Amino acid sequence: MKRFPLIVMLLLVLAPCACDGPEPDPVEPEPVIDPIDGSADRGNRYFHRSAAFTFADYSCGSCPSMLDAVKTAQGMRPGRIIDVLFHERISAGSAQEFKKQLGVNGYPTLLMDLNKLRMTTPDVSKLTNYVDNQTVGTAQHAGIRIESYPSYSGNYIDFHVYCYVVKTGFYHFCVMLVEDNIPIEKFGKDPVVCNSVFRGMLVFPDSEFYCQGGEIWDATGGVVMRSQMPEGRKLRIVVFVYEAMEGGGMRMDNIASCPVLDTLDLRYEPY
């Protein structure tokens, strides 16, 4: 079983929000599917999730409605949608390059699984129908495990992620840091509490790895915390893997999310 280790580090400076904001909107934990047991006779039928990447800005009047549509769809399909909000004024600079790479030109723009579905107006039924179509059948996807824990050497958070590749191909792996419960002010209106706000890349998806089915790609690294987290705000690690296709296309394989200082074990599809 071959492994592809990678070591990275991110410096994160968290500035406290200038407004009190409404009460935090808690993020529901991902449901546990069956007993989590690596020895269970389920082969490599790892639990599949779809990625919902939303691009938004302060001046966007319909952006809150798009975020509400994603949240509603998540409630209707528990555990199946992992969302990341790329906010023009708050997300880290690397979000701009990611936005350019994905061809996003206006707000709001919602991309499901990088390029399979593009939406500029909210539509919950379209989202749930898309997710249902992705989970039908016997397609196999990479398994993802995420660990993070306090470092022994100061204000560090160490993380270790694993991707269990199922299909042979050329893959890109990305590890992001996102933050929940951020009150975002809008001119002349009450703040909107946003979750899954992109804060930085821990592992950039620039490098391509040729992986055979059954191999494990893993990365270790740390986040340097230069200030205390404001009360009620939480960090999470998001990992996604996609396959590079002939002609320059991208096929999203799988995505997962886990709170910092917690562990997400392998999930399997229910029988």
N, C-alpha and C positions, 0 to 999 in steps of 0.2 A: 504494500500500500504506500504509494508515493505521496509526499507532502511538499507544499510550496510555501515555506515560512517567509514572513515579511515583518519587519519591525518599523514602527512609525511613532511620531510624537506630535502633539498639538498643544499650543499655548492658547488658552481660552481666558479672555478677560470679560467678565460679566458686569455690565453697568446696571445698577438698580433702576427700575422704572420710575419716571418722575411723577406718575399718577398713582392714586390708591387703587383704582380699578374696581370692578365688581368681584364678587366671590369667585374663586378658581372653579373652572369647569373640569372636574376630574376625568382622566382618561380611563376608560374601562379596561381591566386586564384582559389579556388574550385568554380565551377559554381553553381549558385542558381537554384534549381530544383523546379519549380512551386512557388507560394507564400508560404513562410515559416509561417505556421499558425498552431499552435498546436490544434486548434479547428476544423481544416478541417476534413471532413469525409473521412479520408484515413486509419482509424484504426491504426494498428501498422506496416504498410508497410514502414519501415524506409529504407533510401537510403543505398544500399550496396556498399562497396568498397573492393578491394583485396589488400593484403599486399605484397609488393615486398621488401624483405630483401636481400641486396647485401653485400657480404663479400669480402674485397679487401685489397691490400697492395701496398707499393711503388714499389716493385720489380716485380709486376704482369704486363706483357706486354699487355695482352688483357683485363685488367680491365676497361680502358677507353671505349672500344667498348661495354662492357656489360652495363656500365652506360648510354651510348648513346642509346642503344637499349631500356632501361627502359624509358628514356626520350621521345623517339619517340613513344613508345606504350602509354605513358600518353597523348601525344598530340592527338593520334588517338582515345582514349577512355577517354574523359575529365571527371575528377572527380572520375574515377573508380579505379585508382591505387594510393596507398599511399606508397612511397618508403622510406626506411631507409638504410643508408650506414654505415656498421660497418667496420671502417678502422683500420687495425692492429696497426698503430703507433699513431693514433690521438684519436680514440674513448676511452672512459673511461674503466677502468679495468673490470667492470662488463660485458662488451661485450664479454670477453674471456669465462666467464662461460656460457653465452647465446650461444656462438658459439659451445662450447662443448656439451651443451644440445641438440642442433639441429644436431649434427653429421657432422659439417663442417670441412673438413680436408685440403682443398686447395683453391686457388684463381684463377680466380673469381668463386664464387658460388652464385647463385641467387635462393632464396627460395620464392615461391609464397604460401601465406597463410600457412606458417610454414613448411608444408610437402606435400602439394598436387602436386607441380611441382618443380623439382630441375633441374637447368640449369648450365652448366659450359662453354657453348659457346653461344654467342649472337644469338637470334632468335626472331625478332619482331613479325612475324606471329604467332609463338607459344604462345607468351605472349598475343596478342590480342585475339586469339582463346580461350585461357584459360579464360580470363576475360568474354568473351561473354558467355561461358558455365556456368559461375557462376551467371550471371544476368538473365538467361532465367528461366521462370517458376514463381512459386508463393512462393518460400521459403522465410521465414520471418527471419529477423536478428535484433539484438539489435540496438536500437537507441543510439546515443552518442551526448552529449552536452559538450562543453568545454568553460570555462571562465577563464580569468586571468587578473590581474589588479595590479597596484602598491600598495605596502603596505604603511601604515601610519608610519611605524617604521624603516625607513632607507632604505638601499639598498636591499630590498626584492621585489620579485614578488610573489604574492599570486595566487594560482590557485584553481579551483573547477571543477571537472569533474563528469558527471552523465552517467550511462549506464542503459538504459531502457530495461530490459530483456524480451524477447518475449517467449522463450521456457523454460520449466522447466528443470533444469539440474545442474550439478556441474561445476562451472565456475572459471576461473582465469582472473584477470584483471591486465593490465600493463599500466603504464604511463611513457613515455620517454620524454627526452629533446633532440631535434636535432638542428643543426645549419646549416644555408644556407650560400652560397657564401664564402666558405673557399678555398683559393688558396693552393693546395697541390703540393709541389715540387717533381719532379721526376729526378733522377740523370741524368745530361747532357741534360735535355729537359726543355721546357717551363712549367711553372706551369699549372695544370689543376684545374679549379674551380669546386668544388663539393658542392652539396646541400644535405640536409637531413642527415648530418653526425651525427651519434649517439654521444651524449655528456654525458649522464648519465641516470640512472633509477630514476624516482621520486616515482614510486610505483612498487615494484618487484612482479612478478607473482607467487611467491612461495605459497601463501595462496590460499586455495580452498574454495569457497562459494557455498552453495546449495541455489539456487534461483528459485522461482516459477515464471511462466509467469506473467508479470504485476508488478513485484517488481523492485525497483531502487537500484542499487549499486552506492555509490558516495564516492569521496575522496577529501579532502582538504589538502593543504600544501603550502610550500613556497620554493623559490629558492633564496639563498643568493648570490648576485653579489659582488665579491670582486674586480673587475676591470671593466673599461668601455669597452663596445663592440667596436671592431674596426669598422671604418666606412664601411658601406655596408654589414656588416654581421648581420644576423637576427636569432633569436631563435624561435622555434616552439615547441608546445606540441603535442605529438602523443599518442593516446589512442587506445589500442586494447583489445579485449576480445575473449577468446577461451574457448571451452568446453572440459573438460577432459572426454575421452571415455574409455570404458571398455578395458582392455588389455594395457593401458598406452598410447594410441594414443591421438592426439590433433586435434580438429576441430575448425579452425578459424571461428569466428562468424562475427565480423565486426571490422573496424579500421577507425580512423578519425584523422585529423591533423588541427591545428589552430595556427596562429602566436601568440606569446606572446603579452600580452596587447590587445588582441582582443577577440571576442566571436564567437564560432561556434554554431549556433542553430541547433535544430533537422532538418534533411533533410528527405524528403519523396520520394519514387519512383514516377515518373510521371505516369499519367493514361495511 
